[in-house]
Each structure stands twice: as structure tokens, then as C-alpha cells.
């Protein structure tokens, strides 16, 4: 089996809520995600899904446990190394698109590539390719305000994939969309992930969408539990 694109091992995380209280959100969560694998993360609000995604994406640190991305152990990495790994190896998608309103769809996909040192011409070509894959080639010159919610979220997907990350982390990526639009947007997401061969960990409340992924993990009492198959 190939090297996992994401390997979380025994992740624990707690937050102080006063003296001497503490809430333990994660209590030994572990998961390995292979290239091309799409994994659903299901749990009630407040159970720790976002915390787990932030640790996986190097936006937060675990109290205990190890984080490896593409085989690189980043558990104790310094800030500069963590920032470089986020930029080069991790893509993020949130419930709200967070596009830059003053820039076009294409420019929103180009900018993270320029920040990663990609030449302008190559960044423009990559943006055009990604937007075409999600059916937005005719909207490349439109700013977010001139696009629908589903179109904006598809641009956000393209932006997250712009630097060819190893792992895509998504937090309720269709949660702000109506059911019909959510299906269209999710189809685009699955297509992009499978075509590029990256791995994906997608937090969702939508059990129908979760069932379309390769496997489903439930976050229960701070531990990841696989949903029975068959």
C-alpha cells in the first residue's frame, strides 16, 4: 500500500474553561487516508470535527499524538515548516467560500499559486483547467458577487486544489447550499478529488453525501469510529 497522504495517530486535545476545568475534545483520534480516498467525518456540532480538521491541517497543535502528511512527521515542526506544508500539501474548504470579492474567479484561483512561487502563466493555465473541470470556464472573469452560491463554492474548491495538495480538508463544504445545489457542488468536488488522486477528509452533517464517500468515520467521545459496512 502506498504512503498515506494523511496519518493522524492518537490525537488528543483539550481546552481550559476556567479554574481548574478542562474540556477534552479529542481522546486518541486516529485515521490514515490513502491517495485518492475520500473519507467522511460525521459528528454532532461541538463534538470536535473542526478541531480535528485544524490539527490535521496544521492550523492547531495536538496535546498528544502525531501528524504526518505525505510521510513527513510535522508534529513538532516549527512555524515556518508548518506554514510551508500548509501552502504546498494541504487544501482547505469551508462552509462559506471566503473568496476575495474584489478579484475574479480566475484571480481567486491564481493568487494562492503566485504565493507559492508558481509563475504567472502556469498559474493562469492551472486556474483555467480547474474552472473548466467544474463547468465554470465561462465565469472565470466574474467576481463573486456576480455568481450564485454554488458557483462561488465551486471556485473555492478550485482555489483549494490550485497548488495540487496531497490532502483536502473540508468543513461542511455544502452546508450553506440548498439540497439541489449541494448535490451539484459535491459531484464537482468528488470529480476533482478522484481525478487528481489526492486524499480528502470531509466533515458533513449530510448522511446522504457521507454515504457516497469511500468510508464514513464517526467522532464519538473524542475517538474516530468506523461506520459498519455491508
C-alpha positions as CSV (number, residue, x, y, z in Angstrom):
1,X,0.0,0.0,0.0
2,X,1.2,3.5,-0.8
3,X,2.2,6.1,1.8
4,X,-0.9,7.7,3.4
5,X,-1.4,11.3,2.4
6,X,-2.6,11.9,6.0
7,X,-1.8,9.9,9.1
8,X,-3.2,11.1,12.4
9,X,-2.2,8.9,15.3
10,X,-3.6,9.1,18.8
11,X,-4.6,12.8,18.6
12,X,-5.7,14.3,22.0
13,X,-6.8,17.9,22.5
14,X,-8.3,19.7,25.5
15,X,-9.3,23.3,26.2
16,X,-9.3,25.0,29.6
17,X,-12.6,26.6,30.6
18,X,-11.7,28.1,33.9
19,X,-10.0,27.0,37.1
20,X,-9.4,24.1,37.2
21,X,-11.8,22.9,34.5
22,X,-10.9,21.5,31.1
23,X,-12.9,20.0,28.2
24,X,-11.2,17.0,26.5
25,X,-12.4,17.3,22.9
26,X,-10.2,14.6,21.3
27,X,-9.2,11.5,23.2
28,X,-7.0,9.5,20.9
29,X,-8.4,10.1,17.4
30,X,-6.6,8.2,14.7
31,X,-7.0,7.9,10.9
32,X,-5.0,7.1,7.8
33,X,-6.1,8.4,4.4
34,X,-4.6,7.0,1.2
35,X,-4.2,8.8,-2.1
36,X,-7.5,9.1,-4.0
37,X,-9.5,8.1,-0.9
38,X,-12.5,10.3,0.2
39,X,-13.4,9.9,3.9
40,X,-16.5,11.4,5.6
41,X,-16.2,12.7,9.1
42,X,-19.6,12.8,10.9
43,X,-20.4,14.1,14.4
44,X,-22.8,16.4,16.1
45,X,-22.0,20.1,16.4
46,X,-19.4,20.7,19.1
47,X,-18.0,17.2,19.1
48,X,-14.6,18.3,17.8
49,X,-14.8,17.9,14.0
50,X,-13.4,21.4,13.3
51,X,-10.7,20.9,16.0
52,X,-9.6,17.7,14.3
53,X,-9.5,19.3,10.9
54,X,-7.5,22.2,12.2
55,X,-4.9,19.8,13.7
56,X,-4.8,17.8,10.5
57,X,-4.2,21.0,8.5
58,X,-1.6,22.3,10.9
59,X,-3.7,25.3,12.0
60,X,-3.7,23.9,15.6
61,X,-1.5,21.6,17.6
62,X,-2.4,18.4,19.5
63,X,-1.7,18.0,23.1
64,X,-0.7,14.4,22.4
65,X,-0.4,12.4,19.2
66,X,1.4,12.6,15.8
67,X,0.5,14.3,12.5
68,X,2.1,13.1,9.2
69,X,1.4,14.4,5.8
70,X,2.8,12.5,2.8
71,X,5.0,10.6,5.2
72,X,6.5,13.8,6.7
73,X,6.2,14.0,10.5
74,X,5.1,17.5,11.2
75,X,4.1,17.0,14.9
76,X,6.9,19.1,16.3
77,X,7.6,21.2,13.2
78,X,8.4,24.9,13.6
79,X,6.0,27.6,12.4
80,X,7.9,28.2,9.1
81,X,7.8,24.5,8.3
82,X,4.1,24.2,9.2
83,X,3.3,27.2,7.0
84,X,5.2,25.7,4.1
85,X,3.4,22.4,4.5
86,X,0.0,24.0,4.6
87,X,0.7,26.0,1.5
88,X,2.1,23.1,-0.5
89,X,0.4,20.0,0.8
90,X,-3.0,21.0,2.3
91,X,-6.1,22.4,0.7
92,X,-8.9,23.8,2.8
93,X,-12.6,24.3,2.0
94,X,-15.1,25.8,4.5
95,X,-18.9,26.1,4.7
96,X,-18.6,29.7,3.4
97,X,-16.5,30.3,0.3
98,X,-14.4,33.2,1.7
99,X,-13.5,34.3,-1.8
100,X,-11.8,37.7,-2.2
101,X,-14.6,39.9,-3.5
102,X,-12.5,42.3,-5.5
103,X,-11.0,39.6,-7.6
104,X,-12.4,37.4,-10.4
105,X,-13.0,33.7,-10.1
106,X,-9.8,33.1,-12.1
107,X,-7.8,35.5,-9.9
108,X,-9.0,33.8,-6.7
109,X,-7.5,30.6,-8.0
110,X,-4.3,32.2,-9.4
111,X,-3.4,34.1,-6.2
112,X,-2.5,31.2,-3.9
113,X,-0.3,29.8,-6.7
114,X,1.6,33.0,-7.0
115,X,2.1,33.0,-3.2
116,X,3.6,29.5,-3.6
117,X,6.1,30.7,-6.2
118,X,4.3,29.5,-9.4
119,X,5.0,31.5,-12.5
120,X,2.0,33.7,-13.6
121,X,1.5,31.9,-16.9
122,X,1.4,28.5,-15.3
123,X,-0.9,29.8,-12.5
124,X,-3.3,31.1,-15.1
125,X,-3.3,27.8,-17.0
126,X,-3.9,25.8,-13.8
127,X,-6.8,28.1,-12.9
128,X,-8.4,27.8,-16.3
129,X,-8.1,24.0,-16.2
130,X,-9.7,23.7,-12.7
131,X,-12.5,26.1,-13.5
132,X,-13.3,24.2,-16.7
133,X,-13.4,20.9,-14.7
134,X,-16.2,22.3,-12.6
135,X,-18.1,23.9,-15.5
136,X,-17.1,27.5,-14.8
137,X,-15.0,28.3,-17.8
138,X,-17.5,30.9,-18.8
139,X,-17.5,32.5,-15.4
140,X,-13.7,32.9,-15.0
141,X,-13.9,36.7,-15.4
142,X,-16.8,37.2,-13.0
143,X,-16.4,38.5,-9.5
144,X,-18.0,36.5,-6.6
145,X,-21.0,39.0,-6.3
146,X,-22.0,38.1,-9.9
147,X,-22.1,34.3,-9.2
148,X,-24.5,32.1,-7.5
149,X,-23.7,30.4,-4.1
150,X,-23.0,27.1,-5.8
151,X,-20.7,28.7,-8.4
152,X,-18.8,30.6,-5.6
153,X,-18.3,27.3,-3.7
154,X,-17.0,25.6,-6.8
155,X,-14.5,28.4,-7.2
156,X,-13.5,27.8,-3.6
157,X,-12.9,24.1,-4.4
158,X,-10.6,25.2,-7.3
159,X,-8.7,27.6,-5.1
160,X,-8.2,24.8,-2.5
161,X,-6.8,22.5,-5.2
162,X,-4.7,25.1,-7.0
163,X,-1.4,24.1,-5.5
164,X,-2.0,20.4,-6.0
165,X,-2.2,19.4,-2.3
166,X,-1.8,15.9,-1.0
167,X,-4.8,16.2,1.3
168,X,-8.0,18.2,1.0
169,X,-9.8,19.1,4.3
170,X,-13.4,20.3,4.0
171,X,-15.6,21.5,6.9
172,X,-19.3,21.3,5.9
173,X,-18.5,22.3,2.3
174,X,-22.1,22.2,1.1
175,X,-23.7,23.2,4.4
176,X,-24.7,26.6,3.2
177,X,-26.4,25.4,0.0
178,X,-29.8,24.1,-0.9
179,X,-30.1,20.4,-1.5
180,X,-30.1,20.5,-5.3
181,X,-27.1,22.8,-5.4
182,X,-25.3,20.8,-2.8
183,X,-25.5,17.7,-5.0
184,X,-24.1,19.5,-8.0
185,X,-21.3,21.1,-5.9
186,X,-20.5,17.8,-4.2
187,X,-20.3,16.0,-7.6
188,X,-17.8,18.5,-8.7
189,X,-15.8,18.0,-5.5
190,X,-15.7,14.2,-5.9
191,X,-14.7,14.5,-9.5
192,X,-11.8,16.9,-8.7
193,X,-10.5,14.7,-5.9
194,X,-10.7,11.5,-7.7
195,X,-9.1,12.9,-10.9
196,X,-6.2,14.4,-9.1
197,X,-5.5,11.4,-6.8
198,X,-5.3,13.4,-3.6
199,X,-7.0,12.3,-0.4
200,X,-9.9,14.1,1.3
201,X,-11.4,14.3,4.8
202,X,-14.8,15.9,4.6
203,X,-16.8,16.8,7.7
204,X,-20.5,16.8,7.0
205,X,-23.9,16.5,8.7
206,X,-25.4,15.3,5.4
207,X,-25.6,11.5,5.8
208,X,-26.6,11.0,2.1
209,X,-23.5,12.8,1.0
210,X,-21.4,10.8,3.5
211,X,-22.7,7.5,2.1
212,X,-21.3,8.5,-1.3
213,X,-17.7,8.6,0.1
214,X,-15.3,5.7,0.3
215,X,-15.9,5.3,4.1
216,X,-17.5,7.1,7.0
217,X,-15.9,7.8,10.3
218,X,-17.9,9.0,13.3
219,X,-16.3,11.1,16.0
220,X,-17.6,9.7,19.3
221,X,-16.3,10.8,22.7
222,X,-13.2,12.1,21.0
223,X,-12.4,8.9,19.1
224,X,-12.9,8.1,15.4
225,X,-15.1,5.0,14.9
226,X,-15.6,3.4,11.5
227,X,-19.2,3.0,10.3
228,X,-20.0,-0.7,9.8
229,X,-20.2,-1.7,6.1
230,X,-22.5,-4.2,4.4
